[in-house]
Amino acid sequence: MVRMTLLLALIAALIVPTVFADSYSPDGPAVPGTPDDDAVVTAVTAATFEEQVLELVNQERWANGQLPPLKGNVLLDAAAETHSSNMAARDFFAHCDLDTKASPWDRMAAAGYTGWNYAAENIAIGYGTPAEVMAGWMNSTGHRANILSTNLREIGIGYVYQGDDQANVRYDSNGDCNADGTYSWAFYRYWTQNFGRISSVMPVVINREAYEATTRQVNLYMYGDGWATQMRFRNESGDWSAWQPYQANSSWQLSSGSGSKTVYAEIKDSSGTVRSANDAIQLNLPGPSLALSANALSFTLQTDGPLTQAFPLVIENTGEDVLTWNLTEETAVPWLTQNITNGNVSGGGSASVTITANRTGLTPAVYTTTLRIDAGSADNSPQFVTVTFLLTEQQPVFLPLVIR
C-alpha cells in the first residue's frame, strides 16, 4: 500500500515513475558478470561505454517511430555515475540507495538537476557491453518505455567496472528501500540511466547525439515544437545565421578542421522570448591531400626588358581535413621570391602563391632551382616544382635594307 501511494503521488506530480519490473530482480535486468581478462581485453574508459549507450538509446528511438533524440546532460551524467559507483562500492542493486535511502530524485537534485517536470531511471548489472545492456533494457517493458518515452528530453549515463566484485550484492525485493536478500554471484559492471525533462529547457542535438562525425555536414534536432516560431545557429565564435522559421530538423555545416565542434542555437517565440542551447560533437574528417596547379615553372626575361616576371602557383587541398603547407627552395637563390610561404587550406579549398623571378644583378644564362611544398602527413606530400629562368641578351635590331 505504501508503494502504491508513492507511485500515485509521483504520477500526480507529472513524474514518470521509475520502473520496478523485470524477470531478474525488482529493480532492473541483472545477469551474472564476468571479469575482464587483462591479457586479451583492451581497456575501455567508462566515458566510451557511456557514449556508446547514449548513441544506442537514440538509435532505438529512431528505430521505434523516429522519436526525437535525447540530449546528453552532464548533471544527469553525474547523478547516474554516482549511483553506479555507490552500487559497486557498497554492494547493492536498487533504485533507492539501501544505505542512505536516497532516491533517484534526491541524487538528481544533489547533482544540480532541479526543476524537472518528468524524470525516470533505469539500472542494470552484469552486462558486459553497451549493446548487451541496451538489449536487456529494451527486452524489459518498463525500461523500454523509459528509453522510448516522448515525455523526456535529456539523459545521463553512468557505468562502473569493479574488477574485484564479490558475490555479496544486496537487493530489495519489495521496493521498501530495505535489503532483504543477497545475490549468489558477482556482477562486476554497474549501469545507470537517468532521464529528465525541464519544460523551459529546449536542447539542440547534433546527429542524434552521436559521439563522432566524419563530415562537416550534420543534422540538428532543435526542441521547441509548439513554442518556437524562429531559430538561428552559429559555430563556436562564428556569425549567427539569419533568423528562419522554426523546424525541428535542420541541416548544418560545422566549422572546418577536425576536433571538437560546438553549435550554438537560439529559438524565440511569437512574443520575442529567446531561449538558448548548444551541443558538441567530435569531428574526425578524412585527411587532407596536396595537389598543385603545376610541377614546373619557366621564366624568360631580356636584359633590356622588365626586371621581373611572375606566375601563380595554386596549392589545392583535395581532401577534407585542413591542410597545413610550407614552401621552401631546395637550393636558395636570390633571384626568386614568393609572396607567401606557408598557410592553411580548408578541405576542397586552395591558396594561390605568386612566384616572381627578378633579373637584377644577373648576367645572361639559364638559372634553375626547385621548390618544395610540404604538407606534413597529408596525402601526396611533399611535392616539388622545377623552376627554370632564362635570361637573354637584348634582341638584335635589324635596319631595313634600302637599294637605290
RAURQUI-V293882 format. One record per pair of residues at least 12 apart in sequence whose ideal C-beta (glycine too) atoms are under 7 Angstrom apart, sorted by sequence separation. I is the first residue (numbers start at 1). J is the second residue. D is the distance in Angstrom with one decimal. If there is no record, write none. Layout:
i:I j:J d:D
i:I j:J d:D
This chain:
i:58 j:70 d:6.2
i:124 j:136 d:5.5
i:170 j:182 d:5.4
i:171 j:183 d:6.5
i:206 j:218 d:5.3
i:207 j:219 d:5.7
i:232 j:244 d:6.7
i:265 j:277 d:4.8
i:372 j:384 d:5.7
i:57 j:70 d:6.0
i:124 j:137 d:6.4
i:169 j:182 d:6.6
i:208 j:221 d:6.9
i:220 j:233 d:6.8
i:230 j:243 d:4.7
i:231 j:244 d:6.3
i:265 j:278 d:6.6
i:340 j:353 d:5.7
i:371 j:384 d:6.7
i:105 j:119 d:6.2
i:168 j:182 d:6.0
i:169 j:183 d:4.7
i:206 j:220 d:6.1
i:230 j:244 d:6.6
i:264 j:278 d:4.7
i:297 j:311 d:5.4
i:327 j:341 d:4.6
i:339 j:353 d:6.5
i:370 j:384 d:5.5
i:371 j:385 d:4.2
i:104 j:119 d:7.0
i:122 j:137 d:5.5
i:230 j:245 d:6.3
i:231 j:246 d:4.9
i:263 j:278 d:6.4
i:326 j:341 d:6.7
i:327 j:342 d:6.7
i:338 j:353 d:5.5
i:339 j:354 d:4.4
i:370 j:385 d:6.9
i:167 j:183 d:6.5
i:204 j:220 d:5.8
i:205 j:221 d:4.4
i:230 j:246 d:5.7
i:262 j:278 d:5.7
i:263 j:279 d:5.8
i:297 j:313 d:7.0
i:326 j:342 d:4.5
i:338 j:354 d:6.9
i:370 j:386 d:5.7
i:371 j:387 d:6.2
i:104 j:121 d:4.2
i:167 j:184 d:5.6
i:229 j:246 d:5.6
i:238 j:255 d:6.5
i:325 j:342 d:6.4
i:338 j:355 d:5.7
i:370 j:387 d:6.7
i:54 j:72 d:5.4
i:167 j:185 d:5.2
i:169 j:187 d:6.0
i:204 j:222 d:5.1
i:228 j:246 d:4.0
i:262 j:280 d:4.6
i:325 j:343 d:6.2
i:369 j:387 d:5.1
i:167 j:186 d:5.1
i:233 j:252 d:5.9
i:235 j:254 d:6.2
i:236 j:255 d:5.9
i:261 j:280 d:6.5
i:294 j:313 d:6.4
i:336 j:355 d:6.9
i:337 j:356 d:5.0
i:368 j:387 d:6.5
i:166 j:186 d:5.7
i:203 j:223 d:5.3
i:235 j:255 d:4.2
i:260 j:280 d:5.7
i:261 j:281 d:5.6
i:293 j:313 d:6.2
i:324 j:344 d:5.3
i:325 j:345 d:6.8
i:368 j:388 d:5.4
i:122 j:143 d:4.7
i:165 j:186 d:4.3
i:202 j:223 d:3.9
i:246 j:267 d:6.2
i:292 j:313 d:6.6
i:293 j:314 d:3.7
i:323 j:344 d:6.9
i:336 j:357 d:5.8
i:337 j:358 d:7.0
i:165 j:187 d:5.8
i:202 j:224 d:4.7
i:224 j:246 d:5.8
i:260 j:282 d:5.7
i:261 j:283 d:4.8
i:292 j:314 d:7.0
i:322 j:344 d:5.4
i:323 j:345 d:4.6
i:335 j:357 d:5.9
i:366 j:388 d:6.8
i:367 j:389 d:4.2
i:165 j:188 d:4.5
i:225 j:248 d:5.8
i:292 j:315 d:6.3
i:335 j:358 d:5.4
i:83 j:107 d:5.8
i:122 j:146 d:5.5
i:259 j:283 d:6.2
i:322 j:346 d:5.8
i:366 j:390 d:5.4
i:82 j:107 d:5.8
i:163 j:188 d:6.9
i:258 j:283 d:5.4
i:291 j:316 d:4.2
i:95 j:121 d:5.7
i:120 j:146 d:4.4
i:162 j:188 d:5.9
i:222 j:248 d:6.0
i:235 j:261 d:6.9
i:236 j:262 d:5.6
i:258 j:284 d:5.3
i:321 j:347 d:6.0
i:327 j:353 d:6.5
i:365 j:391 d:6.1
i:161 j:188 d:6.2
i:221 j:248 d:6.1
i:258 j:285 d:4.9
i:291 j:318 d:5.0
i:320 j:347 d:3.9
i:335 j:362 d:6.1
i:364 j:391 d:5.1
i:79 j:107 d:4.5
i:95 j:123 d:6.4
i:161 j:189 d:5.4
i:221 j:249 d:5.9
i:222 j:250 d:6.6
i:235 j:263 d:6.2
i:289 j:317 d:6.6
i:317 j:345 d:4.1
i:319 j:347 d:5.9
i:364 j:392 d:5.6
i:79 j:108 d:4.7
i:82 j:111 d:6.9
i:120 j:149 d:6.8
i:254 j:283 d:5.6
i:288 j:317 d:5.1
i:289 j:318 d:4.5
i:317 j:346 d:6.7
i:362 j:391 d:5.4
i:364 j:393 d:5.2
i:160 j:190 d:4.7
i:219 j:249 d:6.2
i:220 j:250 d:4.7
i:233 j:263 d:5.8
i:234 j:264 d:5.1
i:289 j:319 d:3.6
i:315 j:345 d:6.4
i:317 j:347 d:5.8
i:233 j:264 d:6.7
i:288 j:319 d:4.0
i:317 j:348 d:6.6
i:76 j:108 d:6.8
i:79 j:111 d:4.1
i:93 j:125 d:5.3
i:120 j:152 d:6.6
i:159 j:191 d:5.6
i:219 j:251 d:6.3
i:220 j:252 d:5.0
i:233 j:265 d:5.2
i:287 j:319 d:5.4
i:317 j:349 d:5.6
i:335 j:367 d:6.2
i:357 j:389 d:4.9
i:359 j:391 d:5.3
i:78 j:111 d:4.2
i:118 j:151 d:4.5
i:286 j:319 d:6.0
i:288 j:321 d:4.9
i:290 j:323 d:6.3
i:317 j:350 d:7.0
i:336 j:369 d:6.2
i:79 j:113 d:6.3
i:118 j:152 d:5.8
i:158 j:192 d:4.3
i:217 j:251 d:6.5
i:218 j:252 d:5.6
i:231 j:265 d:6.5
i:232 j:266 d:5.4
i:286 j:320 d:4.7
i:287 j:321 d:5.4
i:288 j:322 d:6.4
i:316 j:350 d:4.5
i:333 j:367 d:6.8
i:231 j:266 d:6.8
i:285 j:320 d:4.3
i:286 j:321 d:6.6
i:288 j:323 d:3.5
i:290 j:325 d:6.9
i:315 j:350 d:6.4
i:75 j:111 d:4.8
i:157 j:193 d:5.6
i:217 j:253 d:5.6
i:218 j:254 d:6.0
i:231 j:267 d:4.6
i:285 j:321 d:4.0
i:314 j:350 d:5.3
i:315 j:351 d:4.9
i:333 j:369 d:4.8
i:75 j:112 d:4.8
i:76 j:113 d:5.6
i:216 j:253 d:5.1
i:230 j:267 d:6.9
i:75 j:113 d:4.1
i:155 j:193 d:6.3
i:156 j:194 d:4.5
i:216 j:254 d:4.6
i:230 j:268 d:5.3
i:314 j:352 d:5.3
i:315 j:353 d:6.5
i:331 j:369 d:5.1
i:155 j:194 d:7.0
i:228 j:267 d:3.9
i:229 j:268 d:6.7
i:330 j:369 d:6.6
i:331 j:370 d:6.8
i:73 j:113 d:7.0
i:155 j:195 d:5.3
i:216 j:256 d:7.0
i:228 j:268 d:6.6
i:229 j:269 d:5.7
i:312 j:352 d:5.0
i:313 j:353 d:4.7
i:329 j:369 d:5.5
i:330 j:370 d:4.0
i:213 j:254 d:7.0
i:228 j:269 d:6.0
i:229 j:270 d:5.1
i:312 j:353 d:7.0
i:154 j:196 d:5.0
i:227 j:269 d:5.5
i:312 j:354 d:5.9
i:313 j:355 d:5.4
i:329 j:371 d:6.1
i:330 j:372 d:5.4
i:152 j:195 d:4.5
i:154 j:197 d:6.7
i:220 j:263 d:6.5
i:222 j:265 d:6.0
i:224 j:267 d:4.6
i:152 j:196 d:6.7
i:153 j:197 d:4.7
i:310 j:354 d:5.4
i:311 j:355 d:5.4
i:327 j:371 d:6.1
i:328 j:372 d:5.1
i:152 j:197 d:5.1
i:222 j:267 d:6.5
i:310 j:355 d:6.6
i:151 j:197 d:6.1
i:310 j:356 d:4.3
i:327 j:373 d:5.3
i:153 j:201 d:6.9
i:308 j:356 d:5.4
i:309 j:357 d:5.3
i:325 j:373 d:5.8
i:326 j:374 d:5.1
i:146 j:195 d:5.9
i:154 j:203 d:6.6
i:308 j:357 d:6.5
i:325 j:374 d:6.8
i:153 j:203 d:6.0
i:308 j:358 d:4.9
i:325 j:375 d:4.6
i:307 j:358 d:6.0
i:324 j:375 d:6.5
i:336 j:387 d:6.4
i:307 j:359 d:5.9
i:323 j:375 d:5.2
i:324 j:376 d:6.3
i:307 j:360 d:5.9
i:335 j:389 d:6.3
i:323 j:378 d:5.4
i:301 j:357 d:6.9
i:206 j:263 d:5.9
i:133 j:191 d:5.0
i:297 j:355 d:6.0
i:299 j:357 d:3.9
i:301 j:359 d:4.8
i:315 j:373 d:6.3
i:204 j:263 d:6.5
i:288 j:347 d:6.8
i:319 j:378 d:6.7
i:319 j:379 d:6.3
i:126 j:187 d:4.3
i:128 j:189 d:6.5
i:204 j:265 d:4.0
i:303 j:364 d:6.2
i:125 j:187 d:4.2
i:127 j:189 d:6.2
i:285 j:347 d:6.5
i:30 j:93 d:6.4
i:126 j:189 d:6.2
i:258 j:321 d:5.2
i:125 j:189 d:6.6
i:127 j:191 d:6.6
i:257 j:321 d:6.4
i:125 j:190 d:5.4
i:202 j:267 d:6.3
i:257 j:322 d:4.2
i:27 j:93 d:6.1
i:125 j:191 d:6.8
i:256 j:322 d:5.9
i:27 j:94 d:5.0
i:124 j:191 d:4.5
i:216 j:283 d:6.9
i:25 j:93 d:6.6
i:27 j:95 d:5.5
i:123 j:191 d:6.5
i:213 j:281 d:5.2
i:123 j:192 d:5.1
i:153 j:223 d:6.0
i:212 j:282 d:4.8
i:213 j:283 d:5.1
i:214 j:284 d:5.8
i:121 j:192 d:6.9
i:122 j:193 d:4.2
i:210 j:281 d:6.8
i:211 j:282 d:6.1
i:214 j:285 d:6.6
i:88 j:160 d:4.6
i:98 j:170 d:5.9
i:121 j:193 d:6.6
i:212 j:284 d:5.6
i:313 j:385 d:6.5
i:121 j:194 d:5.4
i:202 j:275 d:5.6
i:204 j:277 d:4.4
i:206 j:279 d:4.8
i:56 j:130 d:5.9
i:60 j:134 d:7.0
i:84 j:158 d:3.8
i:88 j:162 d:4.3
i:98 j:172 d:6.2
i:203 j:277 d:5.1
i:204 j:278 d:6.6
i:205 j:279 d:5.7
i:207 j:281 d:6.2
i:56 j:131 d:6.7
i:83 j:158 d:6.1
i:84 j:159 d:6.1
i:85 j:160 d:5.2
i:120 j:195 d:4.3
i:202 j:277 d:6.1
i:204 j:279 d:5.1
i:206 j:281 d:4.5
i:80 j:156 d:4.4
i:82 j:158 d:7.0
i:84 j:160 d:4.2
i:93 j:169 d:5.4
i:96 j:172 d:6.7
i:101 j:177 d:5.5
i:119 j:195 d:6.3
i:203 j:279 d:6.9
i:18 j:95 d:4.9
i:53 j:130 d:4.6
i:79 j:156 d:5.9
i:80 j:157 d:5.4
i:81 j:158 d:3.6
i:91 j:168 d:5.1
i:92 j:169 d:6.4
i:94 j:171 d:6.3
i:119 j:196 d:4.8
i:52 j:130 d:3.8
i:56 j:134 d:4.5
i:60 j:138 d:6.2
i:76 j:154 d:5.9
i:78 j:156 d:7.0
i:80 j:158 d:3.3
i:91 j:169 d:5.1
i:92 j:170 d:4.5
i:93 j:171 d:5.1
i:94 j:172 d:4.5
i:118 j:196 d:6.8
i:76 j:155 d:6.1
i:77 j:156 d:4.0
i:91 j:170 d:6.1
i:98 j:177 d:6.5
i:118 j:197 d:4.2
i:53 j:133 d:7.0
i:76 j:156 d:2.5
i:77 j:157 d:6.4
i:98 j:178 d:7.0
i:116 j:196 d:4.6
i:117 j:197 d:5.4
i:49 j:130 d:5.4
i:53 j:134 d:6.5
i:67 j:148 d:6.3
i:73 j:154 d:4.1
i:75 j:156 d:6.9
i:77 j:158 d:6.8
i:96 j:177 d:3.9
i:98 j:179 d:4.9
i:116 j:197 d:6.1
i:117 j:198 d:6.5
i:292 j:373 d:6.5
i:70 j:152 d:6.4
i:71 j:153 d:6.3
i:73 j:155 d:6.7
i:116 j:198 d:5.1
i:117 j:199 d:5.1
i:67 j:150 d:6.2
i:70 j:153 d:6.5
i:71 j:154 d:5.1
i:72 j:155 d:6.2
i:73 j:156 d:5.4
i:113 j:196 d:5.9
i:115 j:198 d:5.4
i:290 j:373 d:6.8
i:64 j:148 d:5.4
i:70 j:154 d:6.2
i:70 j:155 d:4.3
i:290 j:375 d:4.4
i:18 j:104 d:5.8
i:108 j:194 d:6.2
i:60 j:147 d:5.8
i:61 j:148 d:6.1
i:92 j:179 d:6.5
i:288 j:375 d:6.5
i:60 j:148 d:6.9
i:108 j:196 d:6.7
i:290 j:378 d:5.0
i:297 j:385 d:6.1
i:303 j:391 d:6.7
i:289 j:378 d:5.9
i:290 j:379 d:6.8
i:291 j:380 d:6.6
i:295 j:384 d:6.9
i:296 j:385 d:6.6
i:57 j:147 d:5.7
i:104 j:194 d:6.6
i:256 j:346 d:4.2
i:288 j:378 d:4.2
i:289 j:379 d:3.9
i:290 j:380 d:4.7
i:295 j:385 d:5.6
i:296 j:386 d:4.7
i:297 j:387 d:5.0
i:298 j:388 d:4.8
i:299 j:389 d:4.4
i:300 j:390 d:4.7
i:301 j:391 d:5.5
i:302 j:392 d:5.3
i:303 j:393 d:5.7
i:304 j:394 d:4.2
i:256 j:347 d:6.6
i:287 j:378 d:6.2
i:289 j:380 d:5.7
i:290 j:381 d:4.5
i:292 j:383 d:5.4
i:294 j:385 d:6.6
i:295 j:386 d:6.8
i:303 j:394 d:5.6
i:287 j:379 d:6.3
i:302 j:394 d:6.1
i:33 j:126 d:4.0
i:290 j:383 d:5.9
i:292 j:385 d:6.6
i:302 j:395 d:6.5
i:28 j:122 d:6.2
i:30 j:124 d:6.7
i:32 j:126 d:5.7
i:34 j:128 d:6.7
i:28 j:123 d:4.0
i:29 j:124 d:4.8
i:30 j:125 d:4.8
i:31 j:126 d:4.1
i:27 j:123 d:5.9
i:28 j:124 d:4.7
i:30 j:126 d:5.5
i:31 j:127 d:6.1
i:57 j:155 d:6.3
i:54 j:155 d:6.6
i:16 j:118 d:4.9
i:18 j:120 d:6.2
i:88 j:190 d:4.6
i:14 j:117 d:5.5
i:15 j:118 d:6.2
i:16 j:119 d:6.5
i:18 j:121 d:4.8
i:19 j:122 d:6.7
i:54 j:157 d:5.9
i:87 j:190 d:4.7
i:14 j:118 d:6.4
i:15 j:119 d:5.7
i:16 j:120 d:4.3
i:53 j:157 d:4.9
i:84 j:190 d:4.3
i:29 j:136 d:3.8
i:50 j:157 d:4.2
i:84 j:191 d:6.4
i:29 j:137 d:6.5
i:84 j:192 d:4.6
i:50 j:159 d:5.4
i:83 j:192 d:4.6
i:49 j:159 d:4.5
i:29 j:140 d:5.5
i:80 j:192 d:4.1
i:46 j:159 d:4.9
i:80 j:193 d:6.3
i:46 j:160 d:6.7
i:80 j:194 d:4.5
i:28 j:143 d:6.8
i:79 j:194 d:4.9
i:22 j:140 d:4.2
i:76 j:194 d:4.5
i:21 j:141 d:6.6
i:76 j:196 d:5.8
i:21 j:142 d:4.6
i:22 j:143 d:6.9
i:19 j:142 d:3.0
i:73 j:196 d:6.9
i:19 j:143 d:5.3
i:19 j:146 d:6.1
i:36 j:163 d:6.7
i:35 j:163 d:5.8
i:16 j:146 d:6.8
i:33 j:165 d:6.9
i:71 j:203 d:3.7
i:16 j:149 d:6.0
i:71 j:205 d:5.0
i:16 j:151 d:5.7
i:16 j:152 d:7.0
i:69 j:205 d:4.7
i:72 j:209 d:5.7
i:71 j:209 d:6.3
i:69 j:208 d:4.1
i:70 j:209 d:6.8
i:69 j:209 d:5.4
i:27 j:171 d:6.9
i:27 j:172 d:6.9
i:25 j:171 d:5.5
i:26 j:172 d:6.6
i:62 j:208 d:6.6
i:26 j:173 d:5.5
i:26 j:175 d:6.1
i:58 j:208 d:4.3
i:58 j:209 d:5.3
i:69 j:221 d:5.4
i:32 j:185 d:4.3
i:33 j:186 d:6.0
i:35 j:188 d:5.6
i:68 j:221 d:6.0
i:33 j:187 d:4.2
i:34 j:188 d:6.8
i:55 j:209 d:6.7
i:20 j:175 d:5.6
i:33 j:188 d:3.7
i:54 j:209 d:5.5
i:55 j:210 d:5.6
i:68 j:223 d:7.0
i:33 j:189 d:5.5
i:55 j:211 d:6.3
i:30 j:187 d:6.9
i:51 j:211 d:4.4
i:3 j:175 d:4.9
i:2 j:176 d:7.0
i:71 j:279 d:6.8
